Amino acid sequence: MNQRFHYSSRRAVQGVSGHLLLQFISLLLAVLPTSLWSQIGNTAFKTPRTHIGTDFWFAIPPNFHTAQLDGDDKISLVISADRPTQGEIRFADSAGRATVLRLSIQNPAQPFTVEIPAKDVELQVNEQVSRRSFHILTENPVSVYALNTAHQSADGMLVFPAHASGKRFITLGYPSDDGAGLVPKTPSQLGVVATENATRVRITPSAPTKLHGTTPHEITLQQGETYLLQADATISTAADLTGTVLEASKPIVVISSHERANVPISSLEQIRTRSISRDYMLEQLLPLEYWGRSVIVPPLPIPQTSVPDVTSHIVRVLASGNATQIRINGRLAATLQAGQFYETTLASAPNAAVRGLVIEGSEPIAVAVYASSNGSGSGISDPFMLSVPPQEQYLKGFRSVSVRSIQRISRTITEEAFREHYLTIIAPLSALASIRLDNQALANGIFERFSAPSGSAAVAEYVFAHVRVNAGVHTISADAPLGVLAFGYGNATSYGFPAGQRLELDNLAPRILTQATCGMVRGVVYDSAMVDSKLFRVSAPDSSRRNIVVDGLGRLISSDSLVFTARLVNPYQDGRTTIMAWDSLGQVSLRHLEISGLTVHADTAFQATQILTSSATLITGRTACFQLSLVNYGKFPKQIDSLGFLSGRIRVNAMLPLVLQPNERRTIEYCVLTSQSGEFIDTLAIGDGCRLRPILAVNVEIFADTTGPLLREKVSECERKIEYIASDNGRFRTGVSAELIAATHCTVQIERLPNANLRIVVTLLNRKSDAYYKIIVSDSAGNTRTIERRIPGLFLRYTFAGMEVGRNVPLQFTAVNAAAVTCATLFVENMSAFPIQLDTLRLHRNLTFSIPPSELPLRLAAGEAKPLRICFAPTFAGTFHDTLFIEKFCERETLSIVGVGVDSQLEAISRCNALLRLHTRTKNTLEISILPQPASDELTVTLASTVNTGQFDGASLRMNVFDTKGIPSAVNQEYLSFAAPIIHLDTRQLPIGLYFYQLSNTITGEIVATGSILILR
């Protein structure tokens, strides 16, 4: 519950002891010596003056009273403090008697509220001096809000303390309402309060007043005296006191008001078709010195209880000086003279194309928002006037009050005058995470960007949020200054006022000017205007410094300016730092300094004084050129103005100036003049107009080159590819070149390697043709080496029985008796230009066809043809096939062999005069391999792997060999088994000739295979 007191004019509180105590404290502070204030200032920043204070003067211009219900039309004063305090409220009653009320705040969470009948304290007599002022004094700082409430007609204001009073005002108001003959006329009006005795005030009205018209006039006021100035609504339609100038000899307080305004002003035709909804306006104005150049105006919050039918409001911008350019959302809107204003609209609908206004003036400006009348005349909300604080006067902390007021709707029924309360927060994006409302963080999602055309920094950097709150005290804080506005909406009534603001003539942080020179920045920090609070401290935080040392900084008190220098520690690296300058109010300016170093080198790892080294061995009389890649490893573009070797014996080919962007590489060329033999060292240096940086030292050795290129050979398997690496000799690395002279049946590819060597790759097209190539390799001195090679191919021709045979023409044996061996001659002719030797000739199956081992190796001279015997021994009557493979140089040629075996019968008389008949077997039960055929000293007998061993039930096989007379030979009784399917027969004891063999099952005795064997030597 708010702490609330109700005042009645029938009783007065006596006692002024608190007032005297406060006057004594003020006198004591006034006579403190300056040195003591300096010592206090040494300990902390000065507390900036704000809307919070201990001494307040103000007055309340009249509202429009209709119902005149007892206690309904009243002035409410709401006072809030952040710590317990005592004080008093002084005002004059209707009879002019001084009245004093004691105020006490024990719990800062609850504001002190007092309600006073409006008829006792409102300004009443136009253009006459009276004493209807309020004066509030407190022990500890407080914030004060005043509310003038009549039946469906109210507005409130933030009351500024006495230190916000001034001597020069230009007023903002709203046009008088002549009522169109349907309702009473209500004027635009001003209230003036003197804070000191003998105060002369010169008033220059901008619209006719009832007594003085537009004639400037002067009044004299004593402390606490007031003056009401109203426009004459009967003489001038829509008479408007906006632009009225007040100039005083001593500080005064000025209140802008409107007895009951219709926003926007309606014509007679509009009023006849539309209900007239009007409301009271109240706002304390600030003197010119507290105006600013940048004002951010957010959309007004829209009531949720009953949405009004009008959401477009009026905004006025008032100029303080001549030729003031007004920019809205970055665009020039008007150029005004002093006292002139520009009027525009403010859309609050969520779907409006432009949400919010950022208003900037070339000279200080004042801005006010005038809420529109609700269309029905009976809905929630109605006009109010809201002065919007400039950015320069934002605060980091607020203690605001959403005002609660009770109004009568009959003599027995009351209701809350304001059903909905809102706080609108205007904040920089950077401060969102730190914003607290009543010690609770706000969700970022409630903040909305200003959806205005780009062009103003504030459009991009600031956001706003409407937060609905309850009536009572609310705290708002952030790490950065904020703007906070307070609103209340009720039945055909409303209020709007700033929740608070700073009140300093010094509303600018110190200025920092810098000028960059070579690797250095010279700077000046100053806070030297008459209203500036002077420098407090200038520093460069260690965390912000990289490769920079700053001289001349320190902590200062009441100093106008400071000179500093920032320079690079390592001139070959970029540097950065942040200069932070505070004035005595704690306002801080930041200047981020970045100094560009000479950040170009041939190696990004060399970012100090290191230089690359290189050596070159060159040939006398030749000019040798080399390439060097320069890279800018810094953050900034870098212009190289000088680039050369110090001795001049090496020439650089580069166009200057040379500009390298960050991380850009650029290749330059330098050439060595080799007019005479010897050794020297030269250094390449680059310059950026500020300094020279050596980056490369070249050691040059020059003499004659008489050694030819070096060759390394690598031959692949089968000599299909031969690779050569050609390089200059060990002392000269100037590179080599190659010339292809000839290439037959091969390809030659020449590739230059990154190290200036050559790779030469010779690829043979095939190995069946002779290949030849010749390549000459030269170095820069003219020395040569020749690569020449002839490579033989497998180039053969085959004839059999007078016919040329090959892959598609087989070698044929016809009508050979089964169990007999027949050998024929194949002529092999070497068609290559080189001799060739065939060490092995292989038959694919080697069962019925064979080559005697004595035929190999087969040596053939170039162009020579030699015979090669191939034997055919069919084991039964039928057609046999095999393939002869001739392999050399990883190439293979194939000859197909076909033989036909025929059945034969041999008859002979034995020694016993018995007739002996031999018949060939048509086919063996088993398939066996006997190699070689014809044989010489040994035979290898192998069971075929495809035999079904299950049919022999694990039996072994016995092999018997017979001569042509049927006599067993010495190689009988050899055994084969399917576990050991290979046997070797020693045939050295057998004479040459034809033999027969039998393989029989050792268990059943069945003969499973027969065949012939030919022994030749």
WOURLIN-V24474 format. One record per backbone hydrogen bond with DSSP energy under -1.0 kcal/mol. CO is the residue of the C=O (numbers start at 0). NH is the residue of the N-H. E is the energy in kcal/mol with one decimal. If there is no record, write none. Layout:
CO & NH & E
CO & NH & E
This chain:
2 & 112 & -2.7
4 & 114 & -1.7
7 & 10 & -1.9
15 & 19 & -2.1
16 & 20 & -2.1
17 & 21 & -2.1
18 & 22 & -2.2
19 & 23 & -2.1
20 & 24 & -2.2
21 & 25 & -2.3
22 & 26 & -2.2
23 & 27 & -2.3
24 & 28 & -2.3
25 & 29 & -1.7
26 & 30 & -1.2
28 & 31 & -1.1
32 & 36 & -1.5
33 & 37 & -2.1
34 & 38 & -2.0
35 & 39 & -2.4
36 & 40 & -2.5
37 & 41 & -1.5
39 & 42 & -1.3
48 & 502 & -3.6
52 & 141 & -2.8
53 & 137 & -1.9
54 & 161 & -3.4
55 & 135 & -2.1
57 & 133 & -3.4
59 & 122 & -2.6
68 & 71 & -2.0
72 & 117 & -1.8
73 & 148 & -2.9
74 & 115 & -2.8
75 & 146 & -2.5
76 & 113 & -2.2
77 & 144 & -2.5
78 & 111 & -3.3
79 & 142 & -2.6
84 & 104 & -2.7
85 & 138 & -2.7
86 & 102 & -2.6
87 & 136 & -2.2
88 & 100 & -2.8
89 & 134 & -2.3
90 & 98 & -3.2
92 & 95 & -2.0
96 & 92 & -2.4
98 & 90 & -2.1
100 & 88 & -2.9
102 & 86 & -2.0
104 & 84 & -1.9
106 & 109 & -2.3
110 & 2 & -1.8
111 & 78 & -3.4
112 & 4 & -3.7
113 & 76 & -2.9
114 & 6 & -3.2
115 & 74 & -3.4
116 & 119 & -1.4
117 & 121 & -2.7
124 & 127 & -1.0
129 & 225 & -3.7
130 & 132 & -2.2
133 & 57 & -1.7
134 & 89 & -3.1
135 & 55 & -2.4
136 & 87 & -2.5
141 & 52 & -2.4
142 & 79 & -2.5
143 & 158 & -2.7
144 & 77 & -3.0
145 & 156 & -2.4
146 & 75 & -3.2
147 & 154 & -1.2
148 & 73 & -2.4
149 & 152 & -1.8
152 & 149 & -3.0
154 & 147 & -2.4
156 & 145 & -2.3
160 & 163 & -2.3
161 & 164 & -1.9
165 & 251 & -2.8
166 & 247 & -3.1
167 & 287 & -1.7
168 & 245 & -2.4
170 & 242 & -3.3
176 & 185 & -2.8
177 & 180 & -1.0
178 & 181 & -2.7
178 & 182 & -1.2
185 & 176 & -3.2
186 & 258 & -2.1
187 & 230 & -3.1
188 & 256 & -2.4
189 & 228 & -2.7
190 & 254 & -3.2
191 & 226 & -1.8
192 & 252 & -2.7
193 & 223 & -3.0
198 & 220 & -2.9
199 & 248 & -2.3
200 & 218 & -2.7
201 & 246 & -2.4
202 & 216 & -2.4
203 & 244 & -1.9
207 & 231 & -3.1
208 & 212 & -1.3
211 & 214 & -2.1
216 & 202 & -3.6
218 & 200 & -3.2
220 & 198 & -3.2
221 & 224 & -2.6
224 & 193 & -2.0
225 & 129 & -2.0
226 & 191 & -2.1
227 & 126 & -3.8
228 & 189 & -2.7
230 & 232 & -1.2
231 & 235 & -1.9
235 & 238 & -1.4
238 & 175 & -2.9
240 & 243 & -2.1
243 & 170 & -2.3
244 & 203 & -2.7
245 & 168 & -2.7
246 & 201 & -3.4
250 & 194 & -1.5
251 & 165 & -1.9
252 & 192 & -2.4
253 & 284 & -2.6
254 & 190 & -2.6
255 & 282 & -2.2
256 & 188 & -2.5
257 & 280 & -2.0
260 & 278 & -1.9
262 & 372 & -3.3
266 & 270 & -2.5
267 & 271 & -2.1
268 & 272 & -1.0
278 & 260 & -3.5
280 & 257 & -1.7
282 & 255 & -3.0
286 & 289 & -2.0
287 & 290 & -1.9
291 & 364 & -3.3
292 & 360 & -2.4
293 & 390 & -3.3
294 & 358 & -3.2
296 & 356 & -3.0
310 & 347 & -2.2
312 & 345 & -2.5
313 & 369 & -3.3
314 & 343 & -2.5
315 & 367 & -1.9
316 & 341 & -2.3
317 & 365 & -1.9
318 & 338 & -2.3
323 & 335 & -2.8
324 & 361 & -1.7
325 & 332 & -3.5
325 & 333 & -1.4
326 & 359 & -3.0
327 & 330 & -1.6
330 & 327 & -2.8
333 & 325 & -3.4
335 & 323 & -3.0
336 & 339 & -2.3
339 & 318 & -2.4
341 & 316 & -2.5
343 & 314 & -2.8
345 & 312 & -2.8
348 & 351 & -2.0
356 & 296 & -3.6
357 & 328 & -3.1
358 & 294 & -3.1
359 & 326 & -3.1
363 & 319 & -1.5
364 & 291 & -1.2
365 & 317 & -3.1
366 & 387 & -2.2
367 & 315 & -2.5
368 & 385 & -2.4
369 & 313 & -2.3
378 & 491 & -2.1
383 & 370 & -2.1
385 & 368 & -2.7
389 & 392 & -1.7
390 & 393 & -1.9
392 & 501 & -3.4
394 & 481 & -4.0
395 & 477 & -1.6
397 & 475 & -1.9
399 & 473 & -2.9
401 & 471 & -2.1
404 & 416 & -3.5
406 & 414 & -2.5
412 & 408 & -2.5
412 & 409 & -1.5
414 & 406 & -2.7
419 & 488 & -2.7
420 & 468 & -2.2
421 & 486 & -2.5
422 & 466 & -2.8
423 & 484 & -2.4
424 & 464 & -1.6
425 & 482 & -2.2
426 & 462 & -2.8
427 & 430 & -1.9
428 & 431 & -1.4
430 & 433 & -1.3
431 & 434 & -1.2
435 & 476 & -2.0
436 & 439 & -1.5
439 & 436 & -3.0
442 & 445 & -1.7
443 & 446 & -1.7
447 & 463 & -2.3
449 & 451 & -1.9
456 & 460 & -2.2
457 & 461 & -2.3
460 & 428 & -3.1
462 & 426 & -2.5
463 & 447 & -3.2
464 & 424 & -2.4
466 & 422 & -2.5
471 & 401 & -2.7
473 & 399 & -2.7
474 & 437 & -3.1
475 & 397 & -2.9
476 & 435 & -2.5
481 & 394 & -1.9
482 & 425 & -3.3
483 & 498 & -2.5
484 & 423 & -2.8
485 & 496 & -2.1
486 & 421 & -2.2
487 & 494 & -2.2
488 & 418 & -1.6
488 & 419 & -2.0
489 & 380 & -2.7
489 & 492 & -1.2
492 & 489 & -2.8
494 & 487 & -2.1
496 & 485 & -2.9
500 & 50 & -1.4
504 & 506 & -1.4
510 & 525 & -2.4
512 & 523 & -2.8
514 & 521 & -2.8
516 & 519 & -1.3
518 & 567 & -1.9
519 & 516 & -3.6
520 & 565 & -2.6
521 & 514 & -2.5
522 & 563 & -2.4
523 & 512 & -2.9
524 & 561 & -2.2
525 & 510 & -2.5
528 & 531 & -1.3
533 & 583 & -2.0
535 & 555 & -1.6
536 & 581 & -3.1
537 & 553 & -1.2
538 & 579 & -3.2
540 & 543 & -1.4
541 & 544 & -1.1
545 & 575 & -1.9
546 & 568 & -1.6
548 & 566 & -2.3
550 & 564 & -2.1
553 & 537 & -2.0
558 & 534 & -2.7
559 & 526 & -2.9
561 & 524 & -2.9
563 & 522 & -2.9
564 & 550 & -2.8
565 & 520 & -3.0
566 & 548 & -2.3
569 & 572 & -1.6
570 & 597 & -2.6
574 & 594 & -2.4
575 & 545 & -2.6
576 & 592 & -2.8
578 & 590 & -2.0
579 & 538 & -2.5
580 & 588 & -2.4
581 & 535 & -3.1
581 & 536 & -1.4
582 & 585 & -2.1
583 & 45 & -4.1
586 & 582 & -2.1
588 & 580 & -2.3
590 & 578 & -2.7
592 & 576 & -2.2
594 & 574 & -2.5
596 & 598 & -1.8
598 & 632 & -1.6
600 & 630 & -3.1
602 & 605 & -1.6
604 & 606 & -1.2
611 & 696 & -2.8
613 & 698 & -3.3
615 & 700 & -3.0
617 & 702 & -2.4
618 & 621 & -1.6
623 & 671 & -3.2
625 & 669 & -2.6
627 & 667 & -3.2
629 & 665 & -2.8
630 & 600 & -1.9
631 & 662 & -3.0
637 & 659 & -2.8
639 & 657 & -2.5
641 & 686 & -2.5
643 & 684 & -2.6
648 & 672 & -1.6
650 & 670 & -3.2
652 & 668 & -1.1
657 & 639 & -3.4
659 & 637 & -2.7
660 & 663 & -2.3
663 & 631 & -1.9
665 & 629 & -3.3
667 & 627 & -2.6
668 & 652 & -3.4
669 & 625 & -3.1
670 & 650 & -2.8
671 & 623 & -1.5
673 & 620 & -3.9
677 & 701 & -3.0
679 & 699 & -3.1
681 & 697 & -3.1
682 & 645 & -2.2
683 & 694 & -2.9
683 & 695 & -1.4
684 & 643 & -2.1
685 & 692 & -3.2
686 & 640 & -2.2
686 & 641 & -1.8
690 & 687 & -1.3
692 & 685 & -2.4
694 & 611 & -2.7
695 & 683 & -3.4
696 & 613 & -2.5
697 & 681 & -2.2
698 & 615 & -2.6
699 & 679 & -2.1
700 & 617 & -3.4
701 & 677 & -2.2
709 & 726 & -2.3
711 & 724 & -2.2
713 & 722 & -3.4
715 & 718 & -2.0
716 & 719 & -1.1
719 & 763 & -2.9
720 & 715 & -2.9
721 & 761 & -3.2
722 & 713 & -2.7
723 & 759 & -3.0
724 & 711 & -1.6
725 & 757 & -2.7
726 & 709 & -3.5
728 & 731 & -1.1
736 & 777 & -3.0
738 & 775 & -2.8
741 & 773 & -2.4
743 & 771 & -1.9
744 & 764 & -1.8
746 & 762 & -2.6
748 & 760 & -2.8
750 & 758 & -3.4
752 & 755 & -1.9
755 & 735 & -1.1
756 & 752 & -3.2
757 & 725 & -2.5
758 & 750 & -2.9
759 & 723 & -3.0
760 & 748 & -2.6
761 & 721 & -2.5
762 & 746 & -2.6
766 & 793 & -3.5
770 & 790 & -3.0
771 & 743 & -3.7
772 & 788 & -2.3
773 & 740 & -2.7
773 & 741 & -1.6
774 & 786 & -3.7
775 & 738 & -2.7
776 & 784 & -2.4
777 & 736 & -3.0
778 & 781 & -1.8
782 & 778 & -2.2
784 & 776 & -3.5
786 & 774 & -3.1
788 & 772 & -2.0
790 & 770 & -2.9
792 & 794 & -1.7
794 & 830 & -2.8
796 & 828 & -3.1
797 & 804 & -2.0
798 & 826 & -3.0
799 & 802 & -1.8
802 & 799 & -3.4
808 & 805 & -2.2
810 & 897 & -2.8
812 & 899 & -1.3
815 & 901 & -2.4
816 & 819 & -1.7
821 & 871 & -3.8
823 & 869 & -2.7
825 & 867 & -2.0
826 & 798 & -2.2
827 & 865 & -2.5
828 & 796 & -2.2
829 & 862 & -1.5
835 & 859 & -3.1
837 & 857 & -2.6
841 & 884 & -3.7
847 & 872 & -3.1
849 & 870 & -3.0
851 & 854 & -2.1
852 & 855 & -1.6
857 & 837 & -3.0
859 & 835 & -3.0
860 & 863 & -2.4
863 & 829 & -2.9
865 & 827 & -3.1
867 & 825 & -3.1
869 & 823 & -2.7
870 & 849 & -2.0
871 & 821 & -3.0
873 & 818 & -3.1
877 & 900 & -3.9
879 & 898 & -2.7
881 & 896 & -3.0
882 & 843 & -2.7
883 & 894 & -2.4
884 & 841 & -1.9
885 & 892 & -2.8
887 & 890 & -2.2
890 & 887 & -2.0
892 & 885 & -2.9
894 & 883 & -3.1
895 & 810 & -3.2
896 & 881 & -2.1
897 & 812 & -3.2
898 & 879 & -3.8
899 & 815 & -2.8
900 & 877 & -1.8
901 & 817 & -3.1
903 & 919 & -1.1
905 & 917 & -2.7
907 & 915 & -3.9
909 & 912 & -1.9
913 & 909 & -3.2
915 & 907 & -2.0
917 & 905 & -2.3
926 & 943 & -2.3
928 & 941 & -2.7
930 & 939 & -3.4
934 & 1015 & -2.9
936 & 986 & -1.8
938 & 984 & -3.0
939 & 930 & -2.2
940 & 982 & -2.1
941 & 928 & -2.7
943 & 946 & -1.4
946 & 948 & -1.2
947 & 950 & -1.3
948 & 951 & -1.6
949 & 952 & -1.0
951 & 954 & -2.5
955 & 1001 & -2.3
956 & 975 & -3.2
957 & 999 & -2.1
958 & 973 & -1.5
959 & 997 & -2.3
960 & 968 & -3.2
961 & 995 & -3.1
962 & 965 & -2.1
966 & 962 & -2.2
968 & 971 & -1.3
973 & 958 & -3.5
975 & 956 & -3.9
979 & 976 & -1.6
980 & 942 & -2.2
982 & 940 & -2.6
984 & 938 & -2.4
986 & 989 & -1.1
992 & 1014 & -2.8
994 & 1012 & -3.0
995 & 961 & -3.3
996 & 1010 & -1.5
997 & 959 & -2.5
998 & 1007 & -2.8
998 & 1008 & -1.4
999 & 957 & -2.5
1000 & 1004 & -2.2
1005 & 1000 & -3.0
1007 & 924 & -2.0
1007 & 925 & -1.8
1008 & 998 & -2.8
1010 & 996 & -2.7
1012 & 994 & -2.8
1013 & 934 & -3.0
1014 & 992 & -1.7
